């Protein structure tokens, strides 16, 4: 776990993945062995889901704690010239914002 707070513009997938298990190392991050705290389900954890998928709070917030953030976060460089609304297409949350 990182011991510092990093504030930056970033994009996240809806699924949570550790980057170290068998599935993450074989490009199957949605099946992550370590991110779902529910031992009865054989998929990884998801933001905004119930206990079924790890009980992680949703991701529509100004600030968010990101488990395994050093692996699954796509940082947007400050030099990026795209508007924030254009970056929504990099996330699965686009439909939630436009609905």
ChimeraX attribute file (.defattr): number of C-alpha atoms within 10 A of each C-alpha:
attribute: neighborCount
match mode: 1-to-1
recipient: residues
	/A:1	7
	/A:2	9
	/A:3	5
	/A:4	6
	/A:5	7
	/A:6	7
	/A:7	7
	/A:8	10
	/A:9	13
	/A:10	13
	/A:11	18
	/A:12	18
	/A:13	17
	/A:14	18
	/A:15	20
	/A:16	29
	/A:17	27
	/A:18	21
	/A:19	22
	/A:20	15
	/A:21	16
	/A:22	14
	/A:23	19
	/A:24	18
	/A:25	12
	/A:26	10
	/A:27	11
	/A:28	15
	/A:29	23
	/A:30	19
	/A:31	21
	/A:32	24
	/A:33	22
	/A:34	21
	/A:35	24
	/A:36	24
	/A:37	16
	/A:38	16
	/A:39	12
	/A:40	9
	/A:41	15
	/A:42	13
	/A:43	23
	/A:44	23
	/A:45	30
	/A:46	24
	/A:47	19
	/A:48	16
	/A:49	14
	/A:50	13
	/A:51	14
	/A:52	15
	/A:53	23
	/A:54	21
	/A:55	16
	/A:56	20
	/A:57	15
	/A:58	13
	/A:59	17
	/A:60	12
	/A:61	7
	/A:62	5
	/A:63	8
	/A:64	10
	/A:65	10
	/A:66	16
	/A:67	16
	/A:68	17
	/A:69	16
	/A:70	12
	/A:71	14
	/A:72	19
	/A:73	16
	/A:74	15
	/A:75	11
	/A:76	13
	/A:77	10
	/A:78	8
	/A:79	6
	/A:80	9
	/A:81	8
	/A:82	9
	/A:83	8
	/A:84	10
	/A:85	9
	/A:86	10
	/A:87	15
	/A:88	15
	/A:89	12
	/A:90	13
	/A:91	14
	/A:92	14
	/A:93	16
	/A:94	14
	/A:95	10
	/A:96	8
	/A:97	10
	/A:98	7
	/A:99	5
